Amino acid sequence: MNIAMKNYNGTDTYIVSQQLMDSVNVSIALSRPLLVKGEPGTGKTLLAHSIAEGIKKDIITWNIKSTTKAKDGLYVYDTVQRLNDSRFGDGDVADIKKYIKMGKLGQSFTTEKQIVLLIDEIDKADLEFPNDLLNEMDVMSFHIPETDETITAINRPIVIITSNSEKELPDAFLRRCIFHYIEFPDEELMEDIIYVHFPNIEKELMDAVMARFYWIRSLNRLRKKPSTSELIDWIQALIVGGIDPDRVEEEIPFLGTLIKKNEDFVMVERHKDYDKSYQGFRQRDGQRN
């Protein structure tokens, strides 16, 4: 199958580093799944949607749970519906194909156009789940014993797989993937991300939230560091609340938007008035500007 691939360059609403952009394009060019890891809130799931938007493809999302089995992504044989139809005489139960429903992976194989398939949080499933997908992902086909039918991909999907590193993935699975770890954005990239969401944000407020945000993330023994998504929520709350930038520095208003654990909340409140590392962030911010 010769499919013309479009290069992914990010989108207006999703800012990517050059390294991530390269990983996406290598994955597309080699027809290999892209395995993406990174801190929660770094945009792993949104990346797949950005790729679909950027190269103008539809997207199918397979959300993985602890009970998900690999076969669920291929097809489901609805035996319950067939039993009901046989009991109540509704329809021809001899036609088993009527009771075969494609799973998310099966749907990606049978669509007329190439799509982006997001397998989200693969590490939530049991340890055998990735291995159970290996053959189907390699040959892009699977067999349905109930109908003695083989489903072969019309177009190979562009597969994006996310993981929060809750479990180690098998080496055999990793060998078949292009891997990228999304580093937490540095201050320069984070400013670009913020301007995407708040193009009219005042510079004083930007400086204040950046200094406080990165100071909080620098605290030792913080159990859950605030993520990019939580920073965006915090800025939204500050803007809606009409909070003055000076108050951001002095009080850290709406701290519960950033901090989600009581121990972290207490730590930030204890250190916010005198921690010298915060002054370091403020001085560096002033030099940068």
The 8 nearest C-alpha neighbors of each residue, nearest first, counted from 0:
[[1, 2, 154, 155, 153, 3, 152, 113],
 [2, 0, 3, 4, 154, 155, 28, 30],
 [1, 3, 4, 0, 154, 113, 155, 5],
 [4, 2, 1, 5, 28, 0, 6, 27],
 [3, 5, 2, 6, 27, 28, 54, 24],
 [6, 4, 54, 7, 3, 24, 53, 55],
 [7, 5, 24, 8, 4, 54, 53, 27],
 [6, 8, 9, 53, 24, 54, 5, 50],
 [9, 7, 20, 6, 10, 53, 15, 50],
 [8, 10, 15, 7, 14, 13, 53, 49],
 [11, 9, 13, 12, 53, 49, 8, 14],
 [10, 12, 13, 9, 14, 195, 53, 49],
 [11, 13, 10, 195, 14, 196, 49, 9],
 [14, 12, 10, 11, 9, 49, 15, 192],
 [13, 15, 9, 192, 12, 10, 16, 11],
 [16, 14, 9, 19, 20, 13, 17, 8],
 [15, 17, 19, 18, 20, 14, 188, 21],
 [16, 18, 20, 19, 21, 15, 22, 8],
 [19, 17, 21, 16, 20, 22, 15, 179],
 [20, 18, 22, 16, 21, 17, 15, 23],
 [19, 21, 17, 23, 18, 22, 16, 8],
 [20, 22, 18, 24, 19, 23, 25, 17],
 [23, 21, 19, 25, 20, 24, 26, 18],
 [24, 22, 26, 20, 21, 25, 19, 27],
 [23, 25, 27, 21, 26, 22, 28, 6],
 [26, 24, 28, 22, 27, 23, 29, 21],
 [25, 27, 31, 23, 24, 29, 28, 33],
 [28, 26, 24, 30, 25, 29, 23, 157],
 [27, 29, 25, 26, 30, 24, 4, 31],
 [28, 30, 26, 31, 27, 25, 24, 32],
 [31, 29, 27, 28, 26, 32, 157, 155],
 [30, 32, 26, 29, 176, 177, 33, 175],
 [33, 31, 158, 176, 159, 177, 26, 34],
 [32, 34, 177, 159, 176, 26, 178, 160],
 [35, 33, 160, 178, 161, 177, 176, 159],
 [36, 34, 161, 179, 180, 160, 178, 33],
 [35, 37, 180, 162, 163, 161, 181, 179],
 [38, 36, 181, 180, 182, 41, 39, 163],
 [37, 39, 41, 40, 163, 183, 36, 181],
 [40, 38, 41, 37, 163, 226, 42, 43],
 [39, 41, 226, 42, 228, 227, 38, 43],
 [42, 40, 39, 38, 43, 227, 37, 183],
 [43, 41, 45, 40, 44, 46, 39, 227],
 [44, 42, 46, 45, 41, 161, 35, 36],
 [43, 45, 46, 42, 47, 119, 161, 48],
 [46, 44, 42, 48, 47, 43, 49, 13],
 [45, 47, 49, 43, 44, 48, 42, 50],
 [48, 46, 50, 49, 45, 44, 159, 117],
 [49, 47, 51, 45, 50, 46, 52, 58],
 [48, 50, 46, 52, 47, 51, 53, 45],
 [51, 49, 53, 47, 52, 48, 54, 46],
 [52, 50, 56, 48, 49, 53, 55, 54],
 [53, 51, 55, 49, 50, 54, 48, 56],
 [52, 54, 50, 51, 55, 10, 49, 7],
 [53, 55, 51, 52, 5, 56, 50, 7],
 [56, 54, 52, 51, 53, 57, 50, 5],
 [57, 55, 51, 114, 54, 52, 115, 58],
 [56, 58, 114, 51, 115, 55, 59, 113],
 [57, 59, 115, 114, 116, 51, 56, 60],
 [60, 58, 116, 117, 115, 61, 103, 57],
 [59, 61, 117, 116, 62, 118, 58, 103],
 [62, 60, 118, 103, 117, 119, 63, 59],
 [61, 63, 119, 60, 118, 64, 120, 117],
 [62, 64, 121, 120, 119, 67, 61, 123],
 [65, 63, 67, 66, 123, 124, 62, 120],
 [64, 66, 124, 123, 67, 125, 63, 122],
 [65, 67, 64, 124, 68, 125, 63, 123],
 [68, 66, 64, 65, 124, 63, 69, 71],
 [67, 69, 71, 70, 128, 66, 124, 72],
 [68, 70, 71, 72, 128, 131, 132, 67],
 [69, 71, 73, 72, 68, 74, 75, 131],
 [72, 70, 69, 68, 73, 74, 102, 75],
 [71, 73, 102, 104, 103, 70, 69, 74],
 [72, 74, 105, 102, 70, 104, 71, 101],
 [75, 73, 101, 102, 100, 71, 72, 105],
 [74, 76, 100, 99, 77, 71, 101, 102],
 [77, 75, 99, 98, 78, 100, 74, 145],
 [76, 78, 98, 79, 80, 75, 99, 81],
 [79, 77, 81, 80, 76, 82, 98, 83],
 [78, 80, 82, 81, 77, 83, 84, 76],
 [81, 79, 83, 82, 78, 77, 84, 98],
 [80, 82, 78, 84, 79, 83, 92, 85],
 [83, 81, 79, 85, 80, 84, 78, 86],
 [84, 82, 80, 86, 85, 81, 87, 79],
 [83, 85, 89, 81, 87, 88, 82, 86],
 [86, 84, 82, 88, 83, 87, 92, 81],
 [87, 85, 83, 84, 88, 82, 89, 81],
 [88, 86, 84, 89, 85, 83, 82, 90],
 [89, 87, 85, 84, 86, 90, 91, 83],
 [88, 90, 84, 87, 85, 91, 83, 86],
 [91, 89, 92, 84, 88, 85, 93, 87],
 [90, 92, 93, 94, 89, 84, 88, 85],
 [91, 93, 94, 90, 81, 85, 95, 84],
 [94, 92, 91, 95, 96, 90, 81, 97],
 [95, 93, 92, 96, 97, 91, 98, 90],
 [94, 96, 97, 98, 93, 92, 146, 99],
 [97, 95, 99, 98, 94, 146, 100, 145],
 [96, 98, 95, 99, 94, 100, 92, 81],
 [97, 99, 77, 96, 95, 76, 100, 81],
 [98, 100, 76, 96, 97, 75, 77, 74],
 [101, 99, 75, 74, 98, 102, 76, 77],
 [100, 102, 74, 105, 106, 73, 75, 103],
 [103, 101, 72, 74, 73, 105, 104, 71],
 [102, 104, 72, 106, 105, 61, 107, 101],
 [105, 103, 72, 107, 73, 106, 102, 108],
 [104, 106, 73, 101, 102, 108, 103, 107],
 [107, 105, 103, 109, 108, 104, 101, 102],
 [106, 108, 104, 105, 109, 110, 156, 103],
 [109, 107, 152, 105, 106, 153, 110, 104],
 [108, 110, 106, 107, 153, 152, 105, 111],
 [111, 109, 112, 107, 108, 106, 153, 113],
 [110, 112, 109, 153, 113, 154, 108, 114],
 [113, 111, 110, 114, 154, 153, 56, 57],
 [112, 114, 154, 156, 155, 111, 110, 56],
 [115, 113, 57, 156, 56, 58, 112, 116],
 [114, 116, 58, 157, 156, 158, 51, 57],
 [117, 115, 158, 59, 58, 157, 60, 159],
 [116, 118, 60, 159, 119, 160, 61, 158],
 [119, 117, 160, 61, 159, 62, 60, 121],
 [118, 120, 62, 161, 121, 117, 160, 63],
 [121, 119, 162, 161, 122, 63, 123, 163],
 [120, 122, 123, 162, 119, 63, 124, 161],
 [121, 123, 120, 166, 124, 162, 165, 164],
 [124, 122, 65, 121, 64, 120, 63, 125],
 [125, 123, 65, 122, 64, 67, 121, 128],
 [126, 124, 127, 128, 65, 123, 122, 66],
 [125, 127, 128, 124, 129, 168, 166, 169],
 [128, 126, 130, 125, 129, 131, 124, 169],
 [127, 129, 131, 130, 126, 125, 69, 124],
 [130, 128, 132, 131, 127, 172, 133, 126],
 [131, 129, 133, 132, 127, 128, 172, 169],
 [130, 132, 128, 129, 133, 69, 127, 134],
 [133, 131, 130, 129, 135, 134, 136, 69],
 [134, 132, 136, 130, 135, 131, 137, 172],
 [133, 135, 137, 136, 132, 138, 131, 139],
 [134, 136, 139, 140, 137, 138, 132, 133],
 [137, 135, 139, 133, 134, 138, 132, 140],
 [136, 138, 134, 135, 139, 133, 175, 140],
 [137, 139, 135, 140, 136, 134, 141, 151],
 [140, 138, 135, 136, 152, 137, 151, 155],
 [139, 141, 151, 150, 135, 138, 152, 149],
 [142, 140, 150, 149, 135, 151, 143, 139],
 [141, 143, 149, 148, 144, 150, 147, 140],
 [142, 144, 148, 147, 145, 146, 149, 141],
 [145, 143, 147, 146, 142, 148, 149, 141],
 [144, 146, 143, 147, 95, 148, 76, 96],
 [145, 147, 148, 144, 143, 96, 95, 99],
 [148, 146, 144, 143, 145, 149, 142, 150],
 [147, 149, 143, 146, 142, 150, 144, 145],
 [150, 148, 142, 141, 143, 151, 147, 140],
 [149, 151, 140, 141, 142, 148, 152, 108],
 [152, 150, 140, 139, 153, 149, 108, 141],
 [151, 153, 108, 154, 139, 155, 140, 109],
 [152, 154, 108, 109, 151, 111, 155, 110],
 [155, 153, 113, 152, 156, 108, 112, 111],
 [154, 156, 152, 113, 157, 153, 108, 139],
 [157, 155, 114, 113, 115, 158, 154, 107],
 [156, 158, 115, 116, 114, 27, 155, 159],
 [159, 157, 32, 116, 156, 115, 117, 33],
 [158, 160, 117, 33, 32, 116, 118, 34],
 [161, 159, 34, 118, 119, 117, 33, 35],
 [162, 160, 35, 120, 119, 34, 36, 43],
 [161, 163, 120, 36, 164, 122, 121, 35],
 [162, 164, 165, 36, 120, 37, 122, 39],
 [165, 163, 166, 162, 167, 122, 36, 37],
 [164, 166, 163, 122, 167, 123, 162, 120],
 [167, 165, 164, 122, 168, 123, 126, 163],
 [166, 168, 164, 169, 165, 122, 126, 170],
 [167, 169, 166, 170, 173, 172, 129, 122],
 [170, 168, 172, 171, 173, 167, 130, 129],
 [171, 169, 173, 172, 174, 168, 175, 167],
 [172, 170, 174, 169, 173, 175, 130, 133],
 [171, 173, 169, 170, 174, 175, 130, 129],
 [174, 172, 170, 176, 175, 171, 169, 168],
 [175, 173, 171, 172, 176, 170, 177, 169],
 [174, 176, 173, 172, 31, 171, 177, 32],
 [177, 175, 32, 173, 174, 31, 33, 178],
 [176, 178, 33, 26, 34, 32, 31, 179],
 [179, 177, 34, 33, 176, 35, 180, 22],
 [178, 180, 35, 181, 34, 36, 22, 19],
 [179, 181, 36, 37, 35, 182, 178, 19],
 [182, 180, 37, 36, 179, 183, 41, 35],
 [183, 181, 180, 184, 37, 38, 41, 185],
 [182, 184, 181, 41, 185, 38, 37, 227],
 [185, 183, 189, 188, 182, 186, 187, 41],
 [184, 186, 188, 187, 189, 183, 182, 190],
 [185, 187, 189, 188, 190, 184, 209, 213],
 [186, 188, 190, 189, 185, 191, 184, 192],
 [187, 189, 191, 190, 185, 186, 184, 192],
 [190, 188, 186, 192, 191, 187, 184, 185],
 [189, 191, 193, 187, 192, 188, 186, 194],
 [190, 192, 188, 194, 189, 193, 195, 187],
 [193, 191, 189, 195, 190, 194, 14, 188],
 [192, 194, 190, 196, 195, 191, 197, 189],
 [193, 195, 198, 197, 191, 196, 192, 190],
 [196, 194, 192, 193, 197, 198, 12, 191],
 [195, 197, 193, 194, 198, 192, 12, 231],
 [198, 196, 194, 200, 199, 195, 193, 235],
 [199, 197, 194, 200, 195, 196, 193, 201],
 [200, 198, 197, 201, 194, 202, 196, 195],
 [201, 199, 197, 198, 202, 205, 204, 194],
 [202, 200, 204, 203, 205, 199, 206, 198],
 [201, 203, 205, 204, 206, 200, 207, 199],
 [204, 202, 206, 205, 201, 244, 207, 200],
 [203, 205, 244, 207, 201, 206, 202, 208],
 [204, 206, 202, 208, 203, 207, 209, 201],
 [207, 205, 203, 209, 204, 208, 202, 210],
 [206, 208, 204, 210, 205, 209, 244, 248],
 [209, 207, 211, 205, 210, 206, 212, 204],
 [210, 208, 212, 206, 207, 211, 205, 213],
 [211, 209, 207, 208, 280, 212, 213, 281],
 [210, 212, 214, 208, 209, 213, 215, 207],
 [213, 211, 209, 215, 214, 210, 208, 216],
 [214, 212, 216, 215, 210, 211, 209, 217],
 [213, 215, 211, 217, 277, 212, 216, 210],
 [214, 216, 212, 213, 217, 218, 211, 267],
 [215, 217, 213, 214, 224, 218, 212, 225],
 [218, 216, 214, 215, 213, 219, 276, 221],
 [219, 217, 215, 216, 221, 220, 214, 267],
 [218, 220, 221, 217, 216, 222, 215, 266],
 [221, 219, 222, 218, 263, 223, 266, 217],
 [220, 222, 219, 223, 263, 218, 224, 216],
 [221, 223, 220, 263, 224, 260, 262, 219],
 [224, 222, 221, 225, 260, 259, 263, 258],
 [223, 225, 216, 221, 226, 222, 258, 215],
 [226, 224, 257, 229, 258, 223, 216, 227],
 [225, 227, 40, 229, 228, 230, 224, 41],
 [226, 228, 230, 229, 40, 41, 231, 225],
 [227, 229, 231, 230, 226, 40, 232, 41],
 [230, 228, 232, 226, 231, 227, 257, 225],
 [229, 231, 233, 227, 232, 228, 234, 226],
 [230, 232, 228, 234, 229, 233, 235, 227],
 [233, 231, 229, 235, 230, 234, 236, 228],
 [234, 232, 230, 236, 235, 231, 256, 229],
 [233, 235, 237, 231, 236, 232, 238, 230],
 [234, 236, 232, 238, 233, 237, 239, 231],
 [235, 237, 233, 239, 234, 238, 240, 232],
 [238, 236, 234, 240, 242, 235, 239, 241],
 [237, 239, 241, 235, 240, 236, 234, 242],
 [238, 240, 236, 241, 237, 235, 242, 234],
 [241, 239, 237, 238, 242, 236, 235, 243],
 [240, 242, 238, 239, 237, 243, 236, 244],
 [243, 241, 237, 240, 244, 238, 246, 247],
 [242, 244, 245, 246, 241, 247, 204, 237],
 [245, 243, 204, 247, 246, 207, 203, 242],
 [246, 244, 248, 247, 243, 249, 207, 242],
 [245, 247, 249, 248, 244, 243, 250, 242],
 [248, 246, 251, 244, 245, 250, 249, 252],
 [249, 247, 245, 246, 250, 251, 207, 244],
 [248, 250, 246, 247, 251, 245, 272, 271],
 [249, 251, 246, 252, 247, 248, 271, 245],
 [252, 250, 247, 254, 248, 249, 253, 246],
 [253, 251, 254, 250, 247, 246, 237, 242],
 [254, 252, 255, 256, 251, 233, 236, 237],
 [253, 255, 256, 252, 257, 251, 258, 264],
 [256, 254, 258, 257, 253, 259, 264, 252],
 [255, 257, 254, 233, 253, 258, 229, 232],
 [258, 256, 255, 225, 229, 254, 233, 230],
 [257, 259, 255, 260, 256, 264, 254, 225],
 [258, 260, 255, 257, 261, 223, 256, 264],
 [261, 259, 263, 262, 258, 264, 223, 222],
 [260, 262, 264, 263, 265, 259, 258, 266],
 [263, 261, 265, 264, 260, 266, 222, 221],
 [264, 262, 266, 260, 261, 265, 221, 267],
 [263, 265, 261, 267, 262, 266, 258, 268],
 [264, 266, 268, 262, 263, 267, 269, 261],
 [267, 265, 263, 269, 264, 268, 270, 262],
 [266, 268, 270, 264, 269, 265, 271, 263],
 [267, 269, 265, 266, 271, 270, 264, 272],
 [270, 268, 266, 267, 271, 265, 272, 273],
 [271, 269, 267, 274, 268, 272, 273, 266],
 [270, 272, 268, 267, 273, 269, 274, 277],
 [273, 271, 270, 274, 249, 269, 268, 250],
 [272, 274, 271, 270, 275, 277, 269, 276],
 [275, 273, 270, 276, 277, 271, 272, 278],
 [276, 274, 278, 277, 273, 279, 280, 272],
 [275, 277, 279, 278, 274, 280, 214, 217],
 [278, 276, 280, 279, 275, 214, 274, 281],
 [279, 277, 281, 275, 280, 276, 282, 274],
 [280, 278, 276, 282, 277, 281, 283, 275],
 [279, 281, 277, 283, 278, 282, 210, 284],
 [282, 280, 278, 284, 279, 283, 210, 285],
 [283, 281, 285, 279, 284, 280, 278, 286],
 [284, 282, 286, 280, 285, 281, 279, 287],
 [283, 285, 281, 287, 282, 286, 280, 288],
 [286, 284, 282, 288, 283, 287, 281, 206],
 [287, 285, 283, 288, 284, 282, 281, 280],
 [288, 286, 284, 285, 283, 282, 187, 281],
 [287, 285, 286, 284, 283, 206, 202, 282]]
